[in-house]
């Protein structure tokens, strides 16, 4: 994978391919067993070639997670674009989160389930700046968007910031539970209509949130 004579688009394409292969390996074997050598083997190149594009597996993990959070936020923004009411926007964003979770389960796992380095693990390393200035804000963007919509739904009643934070985390944890059960096929073991169960649960969570906001 020499960099000579490559365009910026070609380099970006190779970097994306490296991330995809790394994600596959993390899902299959766990982050602890990920290595530049294994990634290179999947790509049919030498391990030295991977170092042209990424410093180490820690940077690769960081960039995979960053890509996932950017994908999630883009889906959320696209979903609520053109919506007028805050309730419609909130429902659209939540359903975008659900669709992201079930459409990209591997990304969902590395972002929210798997034991891989998080922002705080990069403190004091050469990747601290990227982790704190890029990954941390990216990881919070969709969360904050939901919080802002919950705040808007509760006007003119004024809720404290910690109340909004609690409501947002409560909603997130409830959604995460049902999405994780769905992705693991555990619901399917109880009923083949597992998507219907997922949809009903999300609608129930949204109805409860909206009705409490209106009360």
CNS distance restraints for C-alpha pairs under 8 A (distance, minus, plus):
assign (resid   1 and name CA) (resid  45 and name CA) 7.20 0.50 0.50
assign (resid   1 and name CA) (resid  49 and name CA) 5.46 0.50 0.50
assign (resid   1 and name CA) (resid  50 and name CA) 7.72 0.50 0.50
assign (resid   1 and name CA) (resid  52 and name CA) 7.99 0.50 0.50
assign (resid   2 and name CA) (resid  49 and name CA) 7.11 0.50 0.50
assign (resid   2 and name CA) (resid  52 and name CA) 7.80 0.50 0.50
assign (resid   3 and name CA) (resid  11 and name CA) 7.30 0.50 0.50
assign (resid   3 and name CA) (resid  52 and name CA) 7.59 0.50 0.50
assign (resid   6 and name CA) (resid  10 and name CA) 5.94 0.50 0.50
assign (resid   6 and name CA) (resid  11 and name CA) 6.48 0.50 0.50
assign (resid   7 and name CA) (resid  11 and name CA) 6.36 0.50 0.50
assign (resid   8 and name CA) (resid  12 and name CA) 6.15 0.50 0.50
assign (resid   9 and name CA) (resid  13 and name CA) 6.08 0.50 0.50
assign (resid  10 and name CA) (resid  14 and name CA) 6.32 0.50 0.50
assign (resid  11 and name CA) (resid  15 and name CA) 6.22 0.50 0.50
assign (resid  12 and name CA) (resid  16 and name CA) 6.14 0.50 0.50
assign (resid  13 and name CA) (resid  17 and name CA) 6.27 0.50 0.50
assign (resid  14 and name CA) (resid  18 and name CA) 6.24 0.50 0.50
assign (resid  15 and name CA) (resid  19 and name CA) 6.34 0.50 0.50
assign (resid  15 and name CA) (resid  53 and name CA) 6.50 0.50 0.50
assign (resid  16 and name CA) (resid  20 and name CA) 6.27 0.50 0.50
assign (resid  17 and name CA) (resid  21 and name CA) 6.24 0.50 0.50
assign (resid  18 and name CA) (resid  22 and name CA) 6.08 0.50 0.50
assign (resid  18 and name CA) (resid  39 and name CA) 7.06 0.50 0.50
assign (resid  18 and name CA) (resid  43 and name CA) 7.79 0.50 0.50
assign (resid  18 and name CA) (resid  50 and name CA) 7.72 0.50 0.50
assign (resid  19 and name CA) (resid  23 and name CA) 6.08 0.50 0.50
assign (resid  19 and name CA) (resid  60 and name CA) 6.48 0.50 0.50
assign (resid  19 and name CA) (resid  63 and name CA) 7.48 0.50 0.50
assign (resid  19 and name CA) (resid  64 and name CA) 5.89 0.50 0.50
assign (resid  20 and name CA) (resid  24 and name CA) 6.33 0.50 0.50
assign (resid  20 and name CA) (resid  64 and name CA) 7.88 0.50 0.50
assign (resid  21 and name CA) (resid  25 and name CA) 6.36 0.50 0.50
assign (resid  21 and name CA) (resid  39 and name CA) 6.25 0.50 0.50
assign (resid  21 and name CA) (resid  42 and name CA) 6.81 0.50 0.50
assign (resid  21 and name CA) (resid  43 and name CA) 7.67 0.50 0.50
assign (resid  22 and name CA) (resid  26 and name CA) 6.20 0.50 0.50
assign (resid  22 and name CA) (resid  34 and name CA) 7.41 0.50 0.50
assign (resid  22 and name CA) (resid  39 and name CA) 5.89 0.50 0.50
assign (resid  22 and name CA) (resid  60 and name CA) 7.43 0.50 0.50
assign (resid  22 and name CA) (resid  61 and name CA) 7.95 0.50 0.50
assign (resid  23 and name CA) (resid  27 and name CA) 6.21 0.50 0.50
assign (resid  23 and name CA) (resid  64 and name CA) 7.06 0.50 0.50
assign (resid  23 and name CA) (resid 106 and name CA) 7.23 0.50 0.50
assign (resid  23 and name CA) (resid 107 and name CA) 7.70 0.50 0.50
assign (resid  23 and name CA) (resid 110 and name CA) 7.99 0.50 0.50
assign (resid  24 and name CA) (resid  28 and name CA) 6.14 0.50 0.50
assign (resid  24 and name CA) (resid 106 and name CA) 7.68 0.50 0.50
assign (resid  25 and name CA) (resid  29 and name CA) 5.73 0.50 0.50
assign (resid  25 and name CA) (resid  30 and name CA) 7.02 0.50 0.50
assign (resid  25 and name CA) (resid  31 and name CA) 7.79 0.50 0.50
assign (resid  25 and name CA) (resid  34 and name CA) 6.52 0.50 0.50
assign (resid  25 and name CA) (resid  38 and name CA) 8.00 0.50 0.50
assign (resid  25 and name CA) (resid  39 and name CA) 7.58 0.50 0.50
assign (resid  26 and name CA) (resid  30 and name CA) 4.44 0.50 0.50
assign (resid  26 and name CA) (resid  31 and name CA) 4.83 0.50 0.50
assign (resid  26 and name CA) (resid  33 and name CA) 7.64 0.50 0.50
assign (resid  26 and name CA) (resid  34 and name CA) 6.27 0.50 0.50
assign (resid  27 and name CA) (resid  31 and name CA) 7.80 0.50 0.50
assign (resid  27 and name CA) (resid 106 and name CA) 6.67 0.50 0.50
assign (resid  27 and name CA) (resid 110 and name CA) 7.89 0.50 0.50
assign (resid  29 and name CA) (resid  33 and name CA) 6.18 0.50 0.50
assign (resid  29 and name CA) (resid  34 and name CA) 7.38 0.50 0.50
assign (resid  30 and name CA) (resid  34 and name CA) 6.84 0.50 0.50
assign (resid  30 and name CA) (resid 114 and name CA) 8.00 0.50 0.50
assign (resid  31 and name CA) (resid 115 and name CA) 7.24 0.50 0.50
assign (resid  31 and name CA) (resid 116 and name CA) 6.02 0.50 0.50
assign (resid  34 and name CA) (resid  38 and name CA) 6.77 0.50 0.50
assign (resid  34 and name CA) (resid  39 and name CA) 7.69 0.50 0.50
assign (resid  34 and name CA) (resid  57 and name CA) 7.15 0.50 0.50
assign (resid  35 and name CA) (resid  39 and name CA) 6.44 0.50 0.50
assign (resid  35 and name CA) (resid  57 and name CA) 6.35 0.50 0.50
assign (resid  36 and name CA) (resid  40 and name CA) 6.08 0.50 0.50
assign (resid  36 and name CA) (resid  47 and name CA) 5.63 0.50 0.50
assign (resid  36 and name CA) (resid  50 and name CA) 6.64 0.50 0.50
assign (resid  36 and name CA) (resid  51 and name CA) 7.92 0.50 0.50
assign (resid  36 and name CA) (resid  56 and name CA) 7.09 0.50 0.50
assign (resid  36 and name CA) (resid  57 and name CA) 6.45 0.50 0.50
assign (resid  37 and name CA) (resid  41 and name CA) 6.14 0.50 0.50
assign (resid  37 and name CA) (resid  46 and name CA) 7.26 0.50 0.50
assign (resid  37 and name CA) (resid  47 and name CA) 4.75 0.50 0.50
assign (resid  38 and name CA) (resid  42 and name CA) 6.37 0.50 0.50
assign (resid  38 and name CA) (resid  47 and name CA) 7.90 0.50 0.50
assign (resid  39 and name CA) (resid  43 and name CA) 6.49 0.50 0.50
assign (resid  39 and name CA) (resid  47 and name CA) 7.55 0.50 0.50
assign (resid  39 and name CA) (resid  50 and name CA) 7.86 0.50 0.50
assign (resid  40 and name CA) (resid  44 and name CA) 5.95 0.50 0.50
assign (resid  40 and name CA) (resid  45 and name CA) 5.09 0.50 0.50
assign (resid  40 and name CA) (resid  46 and name CA) 5.54 0.50 0.50
assign (resid  40 and name CA) (resid  47 and name CA) 5.04 0.50 0.50
assign (resid  40 and name CA) (resid  49 and name CA) 7.51 0.50 0.50
assign (resid  40 and name CA) (resid  50 and name CA) 6.53 0.50 0.50
assign (resid  41 and name CA) (resid  45 and name CA) 6.16 0.50 0.50
assign (resid  41 and name CA) (resid  46 and name CA) 7.16 0.50 0.50
assign (resid  41 and name CA) (resid  47 and name CA) 7.67 0.50 0.50
assign (resid  45 and name CA) (resid  49 and name CA) 6.68 0.50 0.50
assign (resid  46 and name CA) (resid  50 and name CA) 7.37 0.50 0.50
assign (resid  47 and name CA) (resid  51 and name CA) 7.07 0.50 0.50
assign (resid  48 and name CA) (resid  52 and name CA) 7.16 0.50 0.50
assign (resid  49 and name CA) (resid  53 and name CA) 7.70 0.50 0.50
assign (resid  50 and name CA) (resid  54 and name CA) 6.35 0.50 0.50
assign (resid  51 and name CA) (resid  55 and name CA) 5.63 0.50 0.50
assign (resid  51 and name CA) (resid  56 and name CA) 6.99 0.50 0.50
assign (resid  54 and name CA) (resid  59 and name CA) 6.39 0.50 0.50
assign (resid  54 and name CA) (resid  60 and name CA) 6.51 0.50 0.50
assign (resid  55 and name CA) (resid  59 and name CA) 6.28 0.50 0.50
assign (resid  56 and name CA) (resid  60 and name CA) 6.61 0.50 0.50
assign (resid  57 and name CA) (resid  61 and name CA) 6.14 0.50 0.50
assign (resid  58 and name CA) (resid  62 and name CA) 6.26 0.50 0.50
assign (resid  58 and name CA) (resid 117 and name CA) 7.36 0.50 0.50
assign (resid  59 and name CA) (resid  63 and name CA) 6.16 0.50 0.50
assign (resid  59 and name CA) (resid 127 and name CA) 6.99 0.50 0.50
assign (resid  60 and name CA) (resid  64 and name CA) 6.09 0.50 0.50
assign (resid  61 and name CA) (resid  65 and name CA) 6.23 0.50 0.50
assign (resid  61 and name CA) (resid 116 and name CA) 7.42 0.50 0.50
assign (resid  61 and name CA) (resid 117 and name CA) 7.36 0.50 0.50
assign (resid  62 and name CA) (resid  66 and name CA) 6.13 0.50 0.50
assign (resid  62 and name CA) (resid 117 and name CA) 7.67 0.50 0.50
assign (resid  62 and name CA) (resid 118 and name CA) 7.81 0.50 0.50
assign (resid  62 and name CA) (resid 131 and name CA) 7.10 0.50 0.50
assign (resid  62 and name CA) (resid 135 and name CA) 7.18 0.50 0.50
assign (resid  63 and name CA) (resid  67 and name CA) 6.04 0.50 0.50
assign (resid  64 and name CA) (resid  68 and name CA) 6.31 0.50 0.50
assign (resid  64 and name CA) (resid 107 and name CA) 7.86 0.50 0.50
assign (resid  65 and name CA) (resid  69 and name CA) 6.32 0.50 0.50
assign (resid  65 and name CA) (resid 107 and name CA) 7.33 0.50 0.50
assign (resid  65 and name CA) (resid 110 and name CA) 6.69 0.50 0.50
assign (resid  65 and name CA) (resid 111 and name CA) 5.78 0.50 0.50
assign (resid  65 and name CA) (resid 135 and name CA) 7.49 0.50 0.50
assign (resid  66 and name CA) (resid  70 and name CA) 6.17 0.50 0.50
assign (resid  66 and name CA) (resid 134 and name CA) 7.50 0.50 0.50
assign (resid  66 and name CA) (resid 135 and name CA) 5.35 0.50 0.50
assign (resid  66 and name CA) (resid 138 and name CA) 6.61 0.50 0.50
assign (resid  66 and name CA) (resid 139 and name CA) 7.42 0.50 0.50
assign (resid  67 and name CA) (resid  71 and name CA) 6.13 0.50 0.50
assign (resid  68 and name CA) (resid  72 and name CA) 6.23 0.50 0.50
assign (resid  68 and name CA) (resid 107 and name CA) 5.65 0.50 0.50
assign (resid  68 and name CA) (resid 108 and name CA) 7.45 0.50 0.50
assign (resid  68 and name CA) (resid 111 and name CA) 7.01 0.50 0.50
assign (resid  69 and name CA) (resid  73 and name CA) 6.18 0.50 0.50
assign (resid  69 and name CA) (resid 111 and name CA) 7.52 0.50 0.50
assign (resid  69 and name CA) (resid 138 and name CA) 5.79 0.50 0.50
assign (resid  69 and name CA) (resid 139 and name CA) 5.57 0.50 0.50
assign (resid  70 and name CA) (resid  74 and name CA) 6.09 0.50 0.50
assign (resid  70 and name CA) (resid 138 and name CA) 6.31 0.50 0.50
assign (resid  71 and name CA) (resid  75 and name CA) 6.25 0.50 0.50
assign (resid  72 and name CA) (resid  76 and name CA) 6.25 0.50 0.50
assign (resid  72 and name CA) (resid  96 and name CA) 7.71 0.50 0.50
assign (resid  72 and name CA) (resid  97 and name CA) 6.68 0.50 0.50
assign (resid  72 and name CA) (resid 100 and name CA) 6.26 0.50 0.50
assign (resid  72 and name CA) (resid 142 and name CA) 7.37 0.50 0.50
assign (resid  73 and name CA) (resid  77 and name CA) 6.16 0.50 0.50
assign (resid  73 and name CA) (resid 141 and name CA) 6.68 0.50 0.50
assign (resid  73 and name CA) (resid 142 and name CA) 5.41 0.50 0.50
assign (resid  74 and name CA) (resid  78 and name CA) 6.10 0.50 0.50
assign (resid  75 and name CA) (resid  79 and name CA) 6.03 0.50 0.50
assign (resid  75 and name CA) (resid  93 and name CA) 7.97 0.50 0.50
assign (resid  75 and name CA) (resid  96 and name CA) 5.91 0.50 0.50
assign (resid  75 and name CA) (resid  97 and name CA) 7.69 0.50 0.50
assign (resid  75 and name CA) (resid 100 and name CA) 7.51 0.50 0.50
assign (resid  76 and name CA) (resid  80 and name CA) 6.46 0.50 0.50
assign (resid  76 and name CA) (resid  92 and name CA) 7.31 0.50 0.50
assign (resid  76 and name CA) (resid  93 and name CA) 4.78 0.50 0.50
assign (resid  76 and name CA) (resid  94 and name CA) 7.70 0.50 0.50
assign (resid  76 and name CA) (resid  96 and name CA) 5.30 0.50 0.50
assign (resid  76 and name CA) (resid  97 and name CA) 6.76 0.50 0.50
assign (resid  76 and name CA) (resid 142 and name CA) 7.12 0.50 0.50
assign (resid  77 and name CA) (resid  81 and name CA) 6.05 0.50 0.50
assign (resid  77 and name CA) (resid  93 and name CA) 7.25 0.50 0.50
assign (resid  79 and name CA) (resid  89 and name CA) 7.78 0.50 0.50
assign (resid  79 and name CA) (resid  92 and name CA) 5.40 0.50 0.50
assign (resid  79 and name CA) (resid  93 and name CA) 6.04 0.50 0.50
assign (resid  79 and name CA) (resid  96 and name CA) 6.28 0.50 0.50
assign (resid  80 and name CA) (resid  88 and name CA) 7.52 0.50 0.50
assign (resid  80 and name CA) (resid  89 and name CA) 4.81 0.50 0.50
assign (resid  80 and name CA) (resid  90 and name CA) 7.56 0.50 0.50
assign (resid  80 and name CA) (resid  92 and name CA) 5.37 0.50 0.50
assign (resid  80 and name CA) (resid  93 and name CA) 6.06 0.50 0.50
assign (resid  81 and name CA) (resid  89 and name CA) 7.88 0.50 0.50
assign (resid  83 and name CA) (resid  88 and name CA) 6.15 0.50 0.50
assign (resid  83 and name CA) (resid  89 and name CA) 5.68 0.50 0.50
assign (resid  84 and name CA) (resid  88 and name CA) 6.98 0.50 0.50
assign (resid  84 and name CA) (resid  89 and name CA) 7.19 0.50 0.50
assign (resid  85 and name CA) (resid  89 and name CA) 6.30 0.50 0.50
assign (resid  86 and name CA) (resid  90 and name CA) 6.05 0.50 0.50
assign (resid  86 and name CA) (resid 149 and name CA) 6.03 0.50 0.50
assign (resid  86 and name CA) (resid 152 and name CA) 6.67 0.50 0.50
assign (resid  86 and name CA) (resid 153 and name CA) 6.30 0.50 0.50
assign (resid  87 and name CA) (resid  91 and name CA) 6.17 0.50 0.50
assign (resid  87 and name CA) (resid 149 and name CA) 7.65 0.50 0.50
assign (resid  87 and name CA) (resid 153 and name CA) 6.79 0.50 0.50
assign (resid  87 and name CA) (resid 210 and name CA) 7.19 0.50 0.50
assign (resid  88 and name CA) (resid  92 and name CA) 6.07 0.50 0.50
assign (resid  89 and name CA) (resid  93 and name CA) 6.14 0.50 0.50
assign (resid  89 and name CA) (resid 149 and name CA) 7.45 0.50 0.50
assign (resid  90 and name CA) (resid  94 and name CA) 6.14 0.50 0.50
assign (resid  90 and name CA) (resid 146 and name CA) 6.60 0.50 0.50
assign (resid  90 and name CA) (resid 149 and name CA) 5.99 0.50 0.50
assign (resid  90 and name CA) (resid 150 and name CA) 7.52 0.50 0.50
assign (resid  91 and name CA) (resid  95 and name CA) 6.17 0.50 0.50
assign (resid  91 and name CA) (resid 206 and name CA) 6.92 0.50 0.50
assign (resid  92 and name CA) (resid  96 and name CA) 6.10 0.50 0.50
assign (resid  93 and name CA) (resid  97 and name CA) 6.28 0.50 0.50
assign (resid  93 and name CA) (resid 146 and name CA) 7.33 0.50 0.50
assign (resid  94 and name CA) (resid  98 and name CA) 6.36 0.50 0.50
assign (resid  94 and name CA) (resid 146 and name CA) 7.94 0.50 0.50
assign (resid  95 and name CA) (resid  99 and name CA) 6.11 0.50 0.50
assign (resid  96 and name CA) (resid 100 and name CA) 6.05 0.50 0.50
assign (resid  97 and name CA) (resid 101 and name CA) 6.19 0.50 0.50
assign (resid  98 and name CA) (resid 102 and name CA) 6.34 0.50 0.50
assign (resid  98 and name CA) (resid 175 and name CA) 7.70 0.50 0.50
assign (resid  98 and name CA) (resid 179 and name CA) 6.98 0.50 0.50
assign (resid  99 and name CA) (resid 103 and name CA) 5.71 0.50 0.50
assign (resid 100 and name CA) (resid 104 and name CA) 5.64 0.50 0.50
assign (resid 100 and name CA) (resid 105 and name CA) 7.70 0.50 0.50
assign (resid 100 and name CA) (resid 108 and name CA) 7.57 0.50 0.50
assign (resid 101 and name CA) (resid 105 and name CA) 5.44 0.50 0.50
assign (resid 101 and name CA) (resid 107 and name CA) 7.88 0.50 0.50
assign (resid 101 and name CA) (resid 108 and name CA) 5.44 0.50 0.50
assign (resid 101 and name CA) (resid 179 and name CA) 6.60 0.50 0.50
assign (resid 102 and name CA) (resid 179 and name CA) 7.04 0.50 0.50
assign (resid 102 and name CA) (resid 182 and name CA) 7.84 0.50 0.50
assign (resid 102 and name CA) (resid 183 and name CA) 6.40 0.50 0.50
assign (resid 104 and name CA) (resid 108 and name CA) 6.19 0.50 0.50
assign (resid 105 and name CA) (resid 109 and name CA) 6.02 0.50 0.50
assign (resid 105 and name CA) (resid 183 and name CA) 6.67 0.50 0.50
assign (resid 106 and name CA) (resid 110 and name CA) 6.42 0.50 0.50
assign (resid 107 and name CA) (resid 111 and name CA) 6.06 0.50 0.50
assign (resid 108 and name CA) (resid 112 and name CA) 5.96 0.50 0.50
assign (resid 108 and name CA) (resid 113 and name CA) 7.36 0.50 0.50
assign (resid 109 and name CA) (resid 113 and name CA) 4.66 0.50 0.50
assign (resid 109 and name CA) (resid 114 and name CA) 5.65 0.50 0.50
assign (resid 110 and name CA) (resid 114 and name CA) 5.08 0.50 0.50
assign (resid 110 and name CA) (resid 115 and name CA) 7.71 0.50 0.50
assign (resid 110 and name CA) (resid 116 and name CA) 7.17 0.50 0.50
assign (resid 117 and name CA) (resid 121 and name CA) 5.51 0.50 0.50
assign (resid 117 and name CA) (resid 122 and name CA) 7.30 0.50 0.50
assign (resid 118 and name CA) (resid 122 and name CA) 7.06 0.50 0.50
assign (resid 119 and name CA) (resid 123 and name CA) 7.16 0.50 0.50
assign (resid 119 and name CA) (resid 128 and name CA) 7.81 0.50 0.50
assign (resid 119 and name CA) (resid 131 and name CA) 5.45 0.50 0.50
assign (resid 119 and name CA) (resid 132 and name CA) 6.54 0.50 0.50
assign (resid 119 and name CA) (resid 135 and name CA) 7.06 0.50 0.50
assign (resid 119 and name CA) (resid 136 and name CA) 6.36 0.50 0.50
assign (resid 122 and name CA) (resid 126 and name CA) 7.77 0.50 0.50
assign (resid 122 and name CA) (resid 127 and name CA) 5.95 0.50 0.50
assign (resid 122 and name CA) (resid 128 and name CA) 4.96 0.50 0.50
assign (resid 122 and name CA) (resid 131 and name CA) 6.52 0.50 0.50
assign (resid 123 and name CA) (resid 127 and name CA) 7.67 0.50 0.50
assign (resid 123 and name CA) (resid 128 and name CA) 4.96 0.50 0.50
assign (resid 124 and name CA) (resid 128 and name CA) 6.21 0.50 0.50
assign (resid 127 and name CA) (resid 131 and name CA) 6.16 0.50 0.50
assign (resid 128 and name CA) (resid 132 and name CA) 6.02 0.50 0.50
assign (resid 129 and name CA) (resid 133 and name CA) 5.84 0.50 0.50
assign (resid 129 and name CA) (resid 134 and name CA) 7.90 0.50 0.50
assign (resid 130 and name CA) (resid 134 and name CA) 5.32 0.50 0.50
assign (resid 130 and name CA) (resid 135 and name CA) 6.66 0.50 0.50
assign (resid 131 and name CA) (resid 135 and name CA) 4.79 0.50 0.50
assign (resid 131 and name CA) (resid 136 and name CA) 6.10 0.50 0.50
assign (resid 132 and name CA) (resid 136 and name CA) 5.20 0.50 0.50
assign (resid 132 and name CA) (resid 137 and name CA) 7.42 0.50 0.50
assign (resid 133 and name CA) (resid 137 and name CA) 6.55 0.50 0.50
assign (resid 134 and name CA) (resid 138 and name CA) 6.12 0.50 0.50
assign (resid 135 and name CA) (resid 139 and name CA) 6.01 0.50 0.50
assign (resid 136 and name CA) (resid 140 and name CA) 6.51 0.50 0.50
assign (resid 137 and name CA) (resid 141 and name CA) 6.20 0.50 0.50
assign (resid 139 and name CA) (resid 143 and name CA) 7.76 0.50 0.50
assign (resid 140 and name CA) (resid 144 and name CA) 5.98 0.50 0.50
assign (resid 141 and name CA) (resid 145 and name CA) 6.17 0.50 0.50
assign (resid 142 and name CA) (resid 146 and name CA) 6.29 0.50 0.50
assign (resid 143 and name CA) (resid 147 and name CA) 6.29 0.50 0.50
assign (resid 143 and name CA) (resid 168 and name CA) 7.38 0.50 0.50
assign (resid 144 and name CA) (resid 148 and name CA) 6.07 0.50 0.50
assign (resid 145 and name CA) (resid 149 and name CA) 6.39 0.50 0.50
assign (resid 146 and name CA) (resid 150 and name CA) 6.19 0.50 0.50
assign (resid 146 and name CA) (resid 168 and name CA) 6.83 0.50 0.50
assign (resid 147 and name CA) (resid 151 and name CA) 6.14 0.50 0.50
assign (resid 147 and name CA) (resid 164 and name CA) 6.33 0.50 0.50
assign (resid 147 and name CA) (resid 165 and name CA) 6.90 0.50 0.50
assign (resid 147 and name CA) (resid 168 and name CA) 5.72 0.50 0.50
assign (resid 148 and name CA) (resid 152 and name CA) 6.21 0.50 0.50
assign (resid 149 and name CA) (resid 153 and name CA) 6.16 0.50 0.50
assign (resid 150 and name CA) (resid 154 and name CA) 6.37 0.50 0.50
assign (resid 150 and name CA) (resid 164 and name CA) 7.04 0.50 0.50
assign (resid 150 and name CA) (resid 167 and name CA) 7.99 0.50 0.50
assign (resid 150 and name CA) (resid 168 and name CA) 7.59 0.50 0.50
assign (resid 150 and name CA) (resid 213 and name CA) 7.79 0.50 0.50
assign (resid 151 and name CA) (resid 155 and name CA) 6.76 0.50 0.50
assign (resid 151 and name CA) (resid 159 and name CA) 7.48 0.50 0.50
assign (resid 151 and name CA) (resid 164 and name CA) 6.58 0.50 0.50
assign (resid 153 and name CA) (resid 210 and name CA) 7.53 0.50 0.50
assign (resid 153 and name CA) (resid 213 and name CA) 5.97 0.50 0.50
assign (resid 153 and name CA) (resid 214 and name CA) 7.40 0.50 0.50
assign (resid 154 and name CA) (resid 158 and name CA) 6.87 0.50 0.50
assign (resid 154 and name CA) (resid 159 and name CA) 7.30 0.50 0.50
assign (resid 154 and name CA) (resid 213 and name CA) 5.07 0.50 0.50
assign (resid 154 and name CA) (resid 214 and name CA) 6.90 0.50 0.50
assign (resid 159 and name CA) (resid 163 and name CA) 6.03 0.50 0.50
assign (resid 159 and name CA) (resid 164 and name CA) 6.63 0.50 0.50
assign (resid 160 and name CA) (resid 164 and name CA) 6.56 0.50 0.50
assign (resid 161 and name CA) (resid 165 and name CA) 6.15 0.50 0.50
assign (resid 162 and name CA) (resid 166 and name CA) 6.05 0.50 0.50
assign (resid 163 and name CA) (resid 167 and name CA) 6.17 0.50 0.50
assign (resid 164 and name CA) (resid 168 and name CA) 6.11 0.50 0.50
assign (resid 165 and name CA) (resid 169 and name CA) 6.15 0.50 0.50
assign (resid 166 and name CA) (resid 170 and name CA) 5.93 0.50 0.50
assign (resid 167 and name CA) (resid 171 and name CA) 6.17 0.50 0.50
assign (resid 168 and name CA) (resid 172 and name CA) 6.09 0.50 0.50
assign (resid 169 and name CA) (resid 173 and name CA) 5.97 0.50 0.50
assign (resid 170 and name CA) (resid 174 and name CA) 6.21 0.50 0.50
assign (resid 171 and name CA) (resid 175 and name CA) 6.19 0.50 0.50
assign (resid 171 and name CA) (resid 205 and name CA) 7.24 0.50 0.50
assign (resid 172 and name CA) (resid 176 and name CA) 5.95 0.50 0.50
assign (resid 173 and name CA) (resid 177 and name CA) 6.17 0.50 0.50
assign (resid 174 and name CA) (resid 178 and name CA) 6.70 0.50 0.50
assign (resid 174 and name CA) (resid 205 and name CA) 7.76 0.50 0.50
assign (resid 175 and name CA) (resid 179 and name CA) 6.09 0.50 0.50
assign (resid 175 and name CA) (resid 202 and name CA) 6.82 0.50 0.50
assign (resid 176 and name CA) (resid 180 and name CA) 5.91 0.50 0.50
assign (resid 177 and name CA) (resid 181 and name CA) 6.24 0.50 0.50
assign (resid 178 and name CA) (resid 182 and name CA) 6.07 0.50 0.50
assign (resid 178 and name CA) (resid 198 and name CA) 6.41 0.50 0.50
assign (resid 178 and name CA) (resid 201 and name CA) 7.51 0.50 0.50
assign (resid 179 and name CA) (resid 183 and name CA) 6.04 0.50 0.50
assign (resid 179 and name CA) (resid 198 and name CA) 7.23 0.50 0.50
assign (resid 180 and name CA) (resid 184 and name CA) 6.09 0.50 0.50
assign (resid 181 and name CA) (resid 185 and name CA) 6.38 0.50 0.50
assign (resid 181 and name CA) (resid 186 and name CA) 5.47 0.50 0.50
assign (resid 181 and name CA) (resid 187 and name CA) 6.03 0.50 0.50
assign (resid 182 and name CA) (resid 186 and name CA) 6.32 0.50 0.50
assign (resid 182 and name CA) (resid 187 and name CA) 5.66 0.50 0.50
assign (resid 182 and name CA) (resid 188 and name CA) 7.33 0.50 0.50
assign (resid 182 and name CA) (resid 194 and name CA) 6.84 0.50 0.50
assign (resid 182 and name CA) (resid 195 and name CA) 7.55 0.50 0.50
assign (resid 182 and name CA) (resid 198 and name CA) 7.00 0.50 0.50
assign (resid 185 and name CA) (resid 189 and name CA) 6.62 0.50 0.50
assign (resid 186 and name CA) (resid 190 and name CA) 7.14 0.50 0.50
assign (resid 187 and name CA) (resid 191 and name CA) 6.28 0.50 0.50
assign (resid 187 and name CA) (resid 192 and name CA) 7.90 0.50 0.50
assign (resid 187 and name CA) (resid 194 and name CA) 5.61 0.50 0.50
assign (resid 188 and name CA) (resid 192 and name CA) 4.97 0.50 0.50
assign (resid 188 and name CA) (resid 193 and name CA) 6.95 0.50 0.50
assign (resid 188 and name CA) (resid 194 and name CA) 5.21 0.50 0.50
assign (resid 193 and name CA) (resid 197 and name CA) 6.79 0.50 0.50
assign (resid 194 and name CA) (resid 198 and name CA) 6.30 0.50 0.50
assign (resid 195 and name CA) (resid 199 and name CA) 6.11 0.50 0.50
assign (resid 196 and name CA) (resid 200 and name CA) 6.09 0.50 0.50
assign (resid 197 and name CA) (resid 201 and name CA) 6.15 0.50 0.50
assign (resid 198 and name CA) (resid 202 and name CA) 6.29 0.50 0.50
assign (resid 199 and name CA) (resid 203 and name CA) 6.16 0.50 0.50
assign (resid 200 and name CA) (resid 204 and name CA) 6.10 0.50 0.50
assign (resid 201 and name CA) (resid 205 and name CA) 6.24 0.50 0.50
assign (resid 202 and name CA) (resid 206 and name CA) 6.21 0.50 0.50
assign (resid 203 and name CA) (resid 207 and name CA) 6.01 0.50 0.50
assign (resid 204 and name CA) (resid 208 and name CA) 6.09 0.50 0.50
assign (resid 205 and name CA) (resid 209 and name CA) 6.17 0.50 0.50
assign (resid 206 and name CA) (resid 210 and name CA) 6.04 0.50 0.50
assign (resid 207 and name CA) (resid 211 and name CA) 5.93 0.50 0.50
assign (resid 208 and name CA) (resid 212 and name CA) 6.10 0.50 0.50
assign (resid 209 and name CA) (resid 213 and name CA) 6.21 0.50 0.50
assign (resid 210 and name CA) (resid 214 and name CA) 6.24 0.50 0.50
assign (resid 211 and name CA) (resid 215 and name CA) 6.21 0.50 0.50
